[in-house]
């Protein structure tokens, strides 16, 4: 198998794995809020080479479990936060890397998204950049999060106000949607972005969930296409 094909296979697998991680993480996050768990009764030890093991501190785990139990089901715990944003970052990073490769997958994406392909790439790249560079609890933008994408848009003489809309029944009918209207829209005016802006004022958590679900479903659709 050629190196490019291996890289593509790894990138697509990473999208799948992060999407599964997101779902499993959300399950355990919800479980920790509703079930009284005792970390001290379940020691966790990772064994490596001979004579090498790492014991996880049950008191640290218990502190997080106690915090989760004190919260309402809709509240975001530290565990929820890291599960979600690490999954978002991993999915968007892998999607960007896969689209940078000249491949059947890239051609498939251009065919399925048509004129929306560049808009999709810009939005996914923006999410990847922000979540890869961020160190602020509020997730505030730095110039490098959007400057490269804005320059690319201008170089290609495209509209700086990027609008992306997707409807599963129309655009990806092979993926069975829960209803005919299932889909989402998101909009980023890259010319209006400034350093220090809060990321979640530009894309909501729902936007991010739907965008990452779309990345996963596009990979699933591509695999159906390849196996048909």
N, C-alpha and C positions, 0 to 999 in steps of 0.2 A: 504494500500500500504506500502511495506517495506521501511525503511529509505533509503536503497541503491537505490531503484527505484525512490524515490522522488528526491534524489540528482542527479541522471542521467537525469531525466525529466527536472529539473531546469537548469542543465548544457547545455543540448541540446537547451532549449528555449533561453538561454543567447546567444548562437551562432547565432540563428535566429535573435534575437532582435538587436544585435550589427551589423549584416549585413544589416538589414533594416535601422538602425541608420546611418550607413555609406552612404547608398544611399540617404536618406533624407537629411543628412548633406551636401553631395556634391551638391544636388539640391539647397539648400538654399545658399550655398557658391557661386555657379554660379549666382544665382539670385541677390545676393548683389553686384556683379560686373557689372551687366547690367541694373538694375532698381534703380532709385534714391528713396531711402526709407528715411522716416523721423521718427526717434524714438520718438521725442517729441510729435508727433501727435497720438501715440499709447502707452499709459502708460501700463506697465505690473506690476500687483500686484498679489502676491500669498497669499492667506488667509489660515491660519492654525486653531488653536483652537480659541475659542471666545476671541476677543481682540488682537489676534496675526496675523499680516500680515507683509509681506515684499515687499517693493516697489523697483523695479530695477531702477538703475540710467540711465535715458535716454541719458545723456551726455556721459557716458561710451560707451553705445551701439552705439551712433551716431559717436563717434570717430572711432570705428571699421568699421562702415558702410562707412565712408568717406575714410578710408584706403583702403577698398575693391574696392570702385569706382575708385580709382586712379590706380588700377592695371589692367594688361592685363588678359585675360581669363585664360591663362595658368600659371599665377603667383600663388604662394601659399600664401594665407593669414594666419593670426594667427588662424582664425576660421577653415580654411581648415586643417591646421596642427593638431590642437587638435581633430577635428572630425576623421581624418584618423588614427592617432596613438592611440587614445583611443579605436577606433573600432578594430584595429589590436590587441591591447593588450587584449581586452575583448574576442574576438573570440578565440585567441590562449590560453588564460588562461582557458576558459571554455572547449576547446577541450582537453587540458592536463588533467584537473580534470575528465572529462568524461572517458578518457582512463585509468585512474588510478583505476577505478571501474571494478571489475569483473562482466561483464554484457553481454547481447545479443549484445549491440552496440559494445563493444570491440571485441567480436567474429566476428561480421559483418565486422568491419574494418580490422581485420587480414585476413579475407577471401578475401575481395575486393582488398586489397593492397598487399597481399602475402608477398614476400620477401622484399618489400619496406616499410612494416609497421614500423619497428624499425627506418629506416631513416626518415620517416615522423614524428614519435614521437620526434626524436632528434631535428629536425628543428623547429617544433612547440614549443617545450620546450625552445629552444634557444630564439626564438622571445618573448615568454612570459617572460622569465627571464630578457632579456635586457630591455623591455618596462616597466616592473614592478619596476626595480631598478634604471632606468636612471634618472639623474638630470641634465645632460649636454644638452645644446641646440644642440650640434652637434651629440648627442646620441653616446657617446664613451663607449666602453666596460669596465667593471670591471671584475676581475678574477672570481667572483661568477656567472657571466652570463654564463660561458662556462665550468668551472672546473668540476662541478658535472656531466655534460653530457659527457665530455671527459673521466672521470673516469668510467662512466657506459659503454661507448663504449669499453674501454680497458678491463673491467671486463667480458664483453660478447665476447671478442676476435673478435670484428668486425673492419672493416676498418675505420680508423679515418677520412678519406677523404669521407665524406658523399655526395652521389649524388642521387637526386630524380627526376624522370621524370614521367609525367602523360599526357595521351591523352584521352580525353573524349569519343571519338568514340570507342576506344578499351577498356577502363577501366571503363567507367560509361555510357554506351549507353542509359540508361533510362533517363538521363539528356540530353535534346536536345541541342547540341552544335551549335554555329553559322556556323561552317564549319568542315570538317573531320580532319583538322590538329589542331583544337583548343586544347590547353593544354600549358604546360610549363615545364621547367626544372630548378632546382636550385642546387647549389653545395656549401658545406661548408667544408673546411679542418679544422677540429677542432684542429688538432695538430699545426696549424699555427697561431691560434688566440692568441693575446696578449692584455694585459690591455692597454687601451687608443686608440685602433683601432676604426675607425668610423664604426658604424653599417651599414650604407647605402653603404659602400664600400664592404660589405660582401653579403648583400641581397639588391637588388634595390627596389624602390617603386613598380615597376611592379611585381617583385617577391612576395612582400607582398600582393598586391591586389589579385594576382592569388592564392596564398596560402590560403588566407582568403575566397575567393570565393569557393575554393575546400572544405574547412571545412564546409561551408554552404551547398554545394551540396551533400556532403557525408551524412549530417544529413537528407536532403530531400530524398536521395536514401534509407536510412535506414527506414524512415517513410513509403515510398512506399513498401518496403520489409515487414515491420511489418503488413501493412494493406492489403497485397495481399492474 
